[in-house]
Amino acid sequence: MSDRPQPEPYGAAAPGDAPSAPPSGLDNNRHRRGRVASTAALLGLLAALAGWAWFATENAREGWWTFGQHVAIGPDGEGWASIDTVGVALVSVDVATEIDGVSPPTGYEYLVLDFEVEATETEQYRSCTVEVRDAEGRQFLAGREVPNGDPYLSELMCGTSDPAEDPVPGAQSTLVLVPVGAELVSVRVDSNEFPPAAFIELPLPF
């Protein structure tokens, strides 16, 4: 028998080499299990974040439902809208390009709103804000960026603490600065003393 060294079988690992890799099927299974575990962990994290967001916003949702503006009181057949002891009717609406010599900024105009107000419980003081709303949901507050002084009020007087000396006037007017060409749809009358979530909404005759 020859003493010459014999060649190693094809594919055999040489001394000191790392063992050969496992069959490809086992490797694929291992990677598949890793991907499944990562996906499950990601879905669990997303579910936890969604649950946290729901609880974090619960107070905000409840606060809006209790106090947010979502109970609109509209006018009756005679044009009066009433909440508690206050009744308001929109008598007329006019557009003005100048008030007491003052013109509005370029692209804007003044909206003159004339109201009739009734307060049956005058001992309870109430002031009512007036806002005009357009079709895009924008609201324009009366008394802002407009000329001050009679006969225009920044807020409607909806009650008084001294009916003898300071009675609630029946006829009241406000000025609202609105964009030219805006599609104005309604007037909102609101007060901190109104029942929660309720406000008066009167349609505009445009």
Residue pairs with C-beta under 8 A, 6 or more apart in sequence:
8 14
13 19
13 20
21 27
64 70
65 197
66 196
66 197
67 196
67 197
68 197
69 188
69 190
69 197
69 199
70 197
71 197
71 198
71 199
72 198
72 199
72 200
72 201
73 81
73 82
73 83
73 198
73 199
73 200
73 201
74 81
74 200
74 201
74 202
74 203
75 81
75 89
75 90
75 202
75 203
76 82
78 89
79 89
79 90
79 202
80 87
80 88
80 89
80 118
81 87
81 88
81 89
81 189
81 200
81 201
81 202
82 88
82 200
83 191
83 194
83 195
83 198
83 199
83 200
84 121
84 193
84 194
84 195
85 119
85 120
85 121
85 124
85 159
86 117
86 118
86 119
86 126
86 128
86 158
86 159
86 191
86 194
87 117
87 118
87 119
87 120
88 115
88 116
88 117
88 118
88 128
88 156
88 158
88 189
88 200
88 202
89 115
89 116
89 202
90 113
90 114
90 115
90 187
90 202
90 204
91 114
91 115
91 116
91 171
92 112
92 113
92 114
93 111
93 112
93 113
93 114
93 204
93 205
93 206
94 111
94 112
94 114
95 109
95 110
95 111
95 112
96 109
96 110
96 111
96 112
97 103
97 104
97 109
97 110
98 110
99 110
99 146
99 147
99 152
99 175
100 147
100 149
102 147
104 110
104 146
104 177
105 145
105 177
107 179
107 180
108 177
108 178
108 179
108 180
109 177
109 178
109 179
109 180
110 146
110 175
110 176
110 177
110 178
111 132
111 140
111 175
111 176
111 177
111 178
111 184
112 152
112 173
112 174
112 175
113 130
113 132
113 142
113 173
113 174
113 175
113 176
113 187
114 171
114 172
114 173
115 156
115 171
115 172
115 173
115 174
116 170
116 171
116 172
117 156
117 157
117 158
117 168
117 169
117 170
117 171
117 172
118 168
118 170
119 126
119 158
119 159
119 160
119 168
121 159
122 159
122 160
122 163
122 167
122 168
123 159
123 160
123 161
123 163
124 159
124 193
125 159
125 160
125 161
126 158
126 159
126 191
126 193
127 155
127 156
127 157
127 158
127 159
127 191
128 155
128 156
128 157
128 158
128 189
128 190
128 191
129 141
129 142
129 155
129 156
129 189
129 190
129 191
130 141
130 142
130 143
130 155
130 156
130 174
130 176
130 187
130 188
130 189
131 139
131 140
131 141
131 142
131 176
131 187
131 188
131 190
132 139
132 140
132 142
132 176
132 178
132 184
132 186
132 187
132 188
132 204
133 139
133 140
133 184
133 185
133 186
133 187
133 188
134 140
134 178
134 179
134 182
134 183
134 184
134 185
135 182
135 183
135 184
135 185
136 182
136 183
138 182
139 188
140 176
140 177
140 178
141 176
142 153
142 154
142 155
142 174
142 175
142 176
143 152
143 153
143 154
143 155
143 174
143 175
144 177
145 177
146 152
146 175
146 176
146 177
147 175
148 154
151 173
152 173
152 174
152 175
153 172
153 173
153 174
154 174
155 174
156 172
156 174
156 189
157 168
157 169
157 172
158 168
158 191
159 168
159 193
160 166
160 167
160 168
178 184
183 206
184 204
184 206
185 203
185 204
185 206
186 201
186 202
186 203
186 204
187 201
187 202
187 204
188 199
188 200
188 201
188 202
189 199
189 200
189 201
189 202
190 199
190 200
